[in-house]
Amino acid sequence: MRIMLFEQHLHDNGAIRASLDRAARWQQADDDVRVLLARSSSPQERLVTPPAGLSVERALPPGRLRSALPRGLPRLAVEARRSDVVVSGREISEGLLLASLVARTARRPFAVTVHSRFDLANELYTRPAMRRRTWNALRSADLAVAVSEGVADNLRELGFPEQRIAVVTNGTDAEALSAKAREPAPIPMPARPCVVALGRLSPQKAFDNLVRAHAQVVRASRRPHQLLIIGEGPERNALTDLVAELGVSDTVTMAGFLDNPFPLLAQADLFVLSSRWEGHPLVLAEALLLGVPVVATDCVAGPRELLRGGELGRLVPVEDVSALATAMADELARTGSSDPTGARPASIAPEALDPQTAADEHRNLLEQLVENRRRSRRGEGAALS
């Protein structure tokens, strides 16, 4: 197949890493895949390095979208007509809007990968004037591939047509993860026991609640421990102030962004996901594959599915700081110090998160979408099965 994949930019996050990995696997299977970026990446942001051999380029000439679109759209439409399908790698952003417009102009089938709960992501990350347009672009998709059943349920609740929804969970390369975890740690591990959290410092990840829960455990002397937060983002200053306000500066390390955090994650006595919402949190899957005990908020969506309803880790209500503190204290008391080498058995079978299986399932859906469009043009009629 010839696939045009639109992304917003190459700013490092779980969604873009999953999307590029999947595109590279399609490319390796002899599909012709082009990744087109809606805008340039900010020099202040950490960028993902695209997999070798994957074509990544700017979709439009330099400048603001409004001025660049009239100059670039005709070329994109011509190129899209040579493609079989147009894909947006995200459910929000200019990449989605551009992909929708190109697909409609070129009369090509349009698919969207939905990584998160759309209503909350759209409210947080989209300017108010663009929210309705973003929803309309998503709703125009011939296929929405949700990364978890919870994300699919959210689409149904919003009125997205059931027959155009499919679910393909994100994969994680367990072998590559294990190799990274065996590398030297980029910074010294804090004194143990140590709780590790990892992600962008944004309101979605609710690190403020994690810091408050940590402070509750420390104040109650229920389980002395260190908290290591790995990541960077707009909430850094607010979190640093909160740590000082709660008097836990000596037990909290804000490590910032690390190219390879996995040697530290592998040594953690506990991993905590405190998010307000998720899609299919890759870092939670990575902690399970490394055998690290976990506590996660029971947010929409992903954690409940990954943890099999609580079988593989503790689930607590979203925004319930006291419940999070209790779960952290209980798990730390139960696990104690772990093997400092990080050599622990996985909590989940690697094949359950096989990225090649996910890529194949997603590709099959795109292939079926293309064939359905061709059959429809021939007057035969078809629907996604």
N, C-alpha and C positions, 0 to 999 in steps of 0.2 A: 504494500500500500504506500501511497504518497500522503504523508501526514504533515500538516502545518500546525505547530504547537505554539500558542501565544502565552507568554509570561509577562508579568509586570516589569521585573528587573531580576538581578542576580543576588539580591540581598540575602544573606544566609539565614535560612529557617528550615524547619522540617519539611514543609510543603514543597519548596523548590528543590530540595535535595531528593525527595521521593519522586518528584515529577521528572527531573533530569535523569535519575537512575532508570526509571521506566522507559523514557524515550531512548536512552542508550541501548537498552535491551531490545527495543523494537528495531533500532538501527542494526544491531548485531544479527537480527533475524532477517536481514535483507530488505527491511522497509526503508523507504526514503523519508527521513525525518528532518525537518528544519524547525529550529526553535527561534522565534521572533520576539524581541523584547519591545514592550510598549514605550519604554523610556530609558534613559541612561541611569546607571546606578550612581548613588551618592558616594562621593569619596570618603565620607565619614562612616560608611557602613562596611561591615565585613562582607566579602563577596564569596559566593560558591564558585569553585573551579569546575567548569563543565567536564563531563567525562570525555576522554580522548576519542576523537573521530566524530563527535556530535557537532553539527553545524549550529552555531549561535550567532545571531546578528541583530542589529537594530531594525525594527519594522518600518520606521518612518524617518524622514530627514530630521536633522537637529531642529530644536525649537519647541514651543508649546504645542500641545496636541491639537488645539483649535486651528493653528496656522499650518502645522505640518500635515494634517489629515488630508486637506484637498490636494496637496502635492503628492502624497504617498499612496492614497487609497487606490487610484487607478492601477498602479503597478501591482499592489497587493492583490487586487481583484483578478488581474490577469494570471498571476502566479497561483492563486487559489483555484482557478479553473483548471489548472494542470494538476491539482491535488485531488485526492479522493475524499478527504475529510478535514475539517478545521476543528481544532481542539483548544479550549482554554484550560490552562493548568490550574486556575483558581476560580473560585466562585464570586470574587469581588475584584475590584481594581480596574485600571485602564486596560489591562491585558484582556479582561473579559469583555469590556465594551468594544474594543477593537476587533477581537475575534468574532463577536456577534455580528458586527457591521460587515466585516469581510465575508463571512459565510453567507449572509443575506444577499450581499451585492453579487457574489459569485455563484449563488444558488448551489451551495455545497452543504452537505449535512454538517451539523454543528453539535459538538459534545463538550461537556464541562466536567472537570473533576472537582468535586465538592469536598474540601478538607475539613470544614468546621461547621459549627452551627451558624447558618446563614444570617438569621435575624440579628444575633448579637454581634457577629463579625461585621456586618454591614453598618450597624449603628456605631461601632467603635472606630472602624477604619475608613469609612466613607463619608465624605462631606455631605451635610444634610441635603443640599440641592441635587446631589447625584444618587441618593439612595433609591428613589423610585426607578430611575433609569437603570440602575444596577440590577434591581429585581426583575425589571422587564427583560433585560439582556439574558439573565439566567433562565427566566421562564420561557424564552424563545428557543432554548436548547432542545434538540431532538433526543438527546440522551444526557442524563446527569448520573455520573458515576460517583457514588458516595463512598467514603473510606471506612464507614462503619454503619451498622444498622441504626444506631442512634441518630446519625446524620441523615440517613434516609427517612427516618420517622419525622425529623424536623422539616424536611422538604414536604412530606405529605401533609403535615399540620399547616404549612403555609399555603397549601393548595397546588403544589406542583403535581402534574398528572402522574398517577401511579405507574402507568404503562411505560413511562419514559425514565423510570428510576431503576438503577442497578447498584449493587454493592460489590466493591473489590477493596479489601483491606490493604493497607500499605505493608510492604515487606521489609524485612531487615536481614542483611547479610550477616549471619551469625559467625561465619569463619573470618570475615574481614574485621568484625567487631572484636572478636577474641584476639586477633593479631594486634589491633590497636591497643587493647587493654594490657597487653604484655610489654608495651613500650615503657620507657622511663617516664615517671610522672612529671608533668611540666612545672609543678610547684610542690613543695613539701606537703604531705598530708597533715592536717591538724591533729592534735592529740585525740586519741580515741577513748571512748566511742564517738563516732562522728556521723552526723546526718548530712547527706548530700542532696542538694536540689540543683536542677540544671534547666536553663531556659532563658528566653528573652525577658528582660526586666520590664514588663508591661503590665497594665491592669489585668489583662486576661489571666496571667499566671498566678496572680494573688500571692506574691511573695510577702506582701504586708501581713497577710493572715498567718503565713508560716513563721515569720519573725515573732508575731504575738504569741503563737502557740509555743514556740521555743522558749520565750521569756516566761510563760506560765510554768513550763516544766522546770526551768532553772530556779524560779522563785520558790516553787514547792519542794525543791530539792528531791524530786521524785527519781530523777536519773540524771546526774551530771553528764554533760556531753557538749560537743562542739557542733556548730552548724556551718557548713561550707556551701555558699551559694555561687554557682558558676554561671556567668552570663553577663550580658551588657544590655543597656536599653534606657529608655526615657525615665524610668522610675528609680534610677540609681541614687540620685540625690535624696529623694524622698525616703527611700529605704535606709540609706545611711543615717539620716536624721532620726528615723524611727528606732533604729538600733541603739543610737545614743540616748534617745528619750527613755527607752525601756531599761537602760542600764545594763545591756548585754554586749557591749562592744568587745569585751575580752573573750567572749565565747562565739562570736560570729565573724567569719571571714568572707569578704566580698571579693572573689577572685577575678572578676571580670571575664572577658571572653578568652577561652583557651582553644587552640587549634585541635588539641586532642585531650578531652576531659576524661576519656574512658579508663585510664589507669587509676584515676581517683575514684570514679564511680565504682569500679570493680572492688576497691578496698572499703567502700562505705559499709557501715554497720546497718544503715537504713537509708533508703531513698524515699523522698516525699514529693508527691505531685499535688500541689495545692490549688490547681487551676479552678477558675470560675466556669470555664467551658473548654472543651477540646473536640477534636474530630477523631483521630486515631493517634494518640501521643507516642511518637517514635521513641522518646527517651524512656517512657515506661516500659515499652517492649524491650529496649536495650538493657534496662535494669533486670528484667526477668531473665533475659538470655544470659546475663552475667551472674545470675544466682543471687542477686542482692534482695534482701527483704524489702517490701514496699508498703507504703501507706499512700492512698490516693483519695481525692475527693470524688464522690459519686456524681460527677458532672456529665452533662450531655455534650459529647458522647464519647465512647471509646474505653474509658477505664473499666467500667463494669464488664464490658465484653472481653477485654484483654485479661482481666482478673477472674473471669468465669464466675461473676456474681459474688466475688469475695473469697473464692477457693484458693487463689494464688496470692492474695494480699488483702490487706485491710482497707475497707471502703468507709469513708465518713461523709456526712452531709456537707454540701457546699456552704461556705461562709460560717460554719460552726467552729470557731476557734477552740473552744473548750473540748469539743469532741476530737479535734485534730491533736490537741495537746495530750489528751488521754491515750489516744492510739499510739502516738509517738513514744510516750513513756512506757506503755505496755510492751510495745515491740522491742524497744531498747533493752528492757529488763529481760525479755525472753531470748533475744538473739545473743546478747553479750558481744564480746570482741570476736571478729571473724578472722579468717586466715589472712595475714597481711599481704600475701602474694596475690590475692584476688582469685585464686583458683578454686572456684566453687561450682557445683553442678547447676545447670540452667533450671529455672523454675518452670520453663515452658519449652516444649519440643521445638527445636529450630525449624523443622519442616512446617510447623503451624504458621510461621511467618516468612516462608520462602519468597524472596522477591521475584524470582523467575516465574513462579506460579502466578503471582499477582500480575506481572507484566503480560503473561500469556492470556489470562482471563480478560484483562482490559483490552488487549488487542483483538481478541475474539469478538468482544462487544462492538468495537469500532468496525470490524470487518462485516459484522452482521448489519450494522447501521448503514454502511455503504451499499451492501447488497439489497437491503430493503428499499433504499432510495432508487436504485436502478430498476428494481421490480415494479416499484410504484410508477415510475416513468413509462414502463412498458405496459402499465395498466393491469398488472397482476395483483397488486395489493399485498401488503405484508405488515407485520408488527414485530416488535422485539419480543422474543420468548424468554 
